[in-house]
Amino acid sequence: MALSAGAEKIKAELQKAVALRRELTAMDEEWQDMLALEEESTGWEAMDMQFLHDLHTERLAVRKALAARQLRNLARLQHTLLTDVQRRVMRLRYLQCLTWGDLIGRMGYSKQYVLREHNKALERLAFDAQKKLPKKTAQVS
């Protein structure tokens, strides 16, 4: 089943949050590596302090962007008429960033059922987003 343009747009927005989460995870791992190096060295003077400052600043910016996206996504899920299954699929996929294999395993449903519910949820979110757009006023000539 092909998704509508509105559903594709919402899916892309949700996928951006997943990408941010993955980027943040990689940055956190890099940060932990840097801290481990610091413990082995004679002190912070052995490292480039500007680099550490920049890395920390970048981590904070990514965290803020991710938090904002996830709050929007959560609000979108909470205020939409999704079924419990659809809401759970969306939370596991886009808020907890599970892979499809992990998500399907956790839910205990068939792959086809989970993907169908995912697509229905995207279409519902797109429909709700479309309803909330301001209607264009008719032009009187």
N, C-alpha and C positions, 0 to 999 in steps of 0.2 A: 504494500500500500504506500503510495507516494504521499509525502507530507505536503500540506499547503505552504505557500510562501510565508505566511504568518507563523506557522509552526516551525518552519526551518529557521526563521529569525530568532525565535525563542530558544530553540535547541542550540543555536550558535552562541547565544548569550549565556546559557547554562554551561556550555562547554568551555567558555572563557574562564568561568569560576573554577572548573576542574583544572585547567591549565595553570591558573594562578596557584592553586593548592599544590600542584606538582612542583612548580617553580619554587614555592616557599619551602617545600620539603627538601629539595636539593640545596637551597640556600642554608637551611638549618643544619644539614649534614656538613656543609662546608664550614659553617660557623663552629660546629663541634670539633671538626678537625683542627681548626685554628686554635681553639682553646686547648686542645690536647698538645699541640705544638708549643703553646705558651708555657704549659706546665713543664715540658721537657727542657725548655730554654732557660736562660739565666734571667729572663724577665721580658716585659713588653718592649724594652729598648731593642731587643733582638729582632723585632718585627717592625714592619712599616705601619706606624700608627694611623697614617692617613688611609691606607688601604682598609684597615679594620674599621675605622670610622665610616668610610664609604659603604662597606659591606653591611654594617649595622643599619645605616640610614636606608639603604636599599631594601633590606629585610623589613624594616618598619613600613616603608611605602607599600610593599607588596602585601603585607599583613592588612593594612588599612583598606587597600583596594579589594582584597579578598573578603574581608569582613563586610564591606559595603555591598558587594555583589551577593554574598550569601544572605544578608538580611533582606535584600530585595527579592531574592529567589524564594526564601522562606515565607515572606509576606505573600508573594504571588501564590505559593502552594496553599497557604492557610486560608486565603480568601477566595478560593475557587471551588467549584462544585466537582471535585475529584472524588472518586471512590477511595476507600481505604487502601486498596491494593495499588491504585495509581499513585496515590500520595506516597506510599511506602517505596515504590519503584523510583520515583523522582527524588526522594530524600536519599536513598541509598546510592543512587547514581551520581547526583549532582551536589549533594551536600556532604556526603561521606566519601564521595569519589571512588566508589567500588568499581572494579572492572565488571564487565558483563558476566563473566564466568563466576566471580565471587557473588555477585548480586543474585544470579539465578540459583546458585547453590544455597544461599542464605534463605531465599524466599521459598524454595521447595516446589516451584511451579515449572512447567515446561518452558523452554526457551521461546517458543512461538507465542505462548500466552503472555509471558513477561514483555516481549517486544511489542505485541499488539496493545497491551495496556499502556506501555510507554508512549506509543504513537497516539493513542486516544487521549492521553494526558496532555501531550504537546498540542494537539488540536484544540482541546478544551481551553488550555491556557491562551492559545492564539485567539480563540473566539472571544474569551473574556477580555483580552487586551483590546481587541477590535471594538467591542461594545463600549469600552471606557474612553475611546477616542472622541474628542469633541466633533459633533456633526457639523458639516459645512452648511453654512446658511445659504439658502436659495437666493440667487441674485435676481433682483427685480430690474427689468429693463424698461 
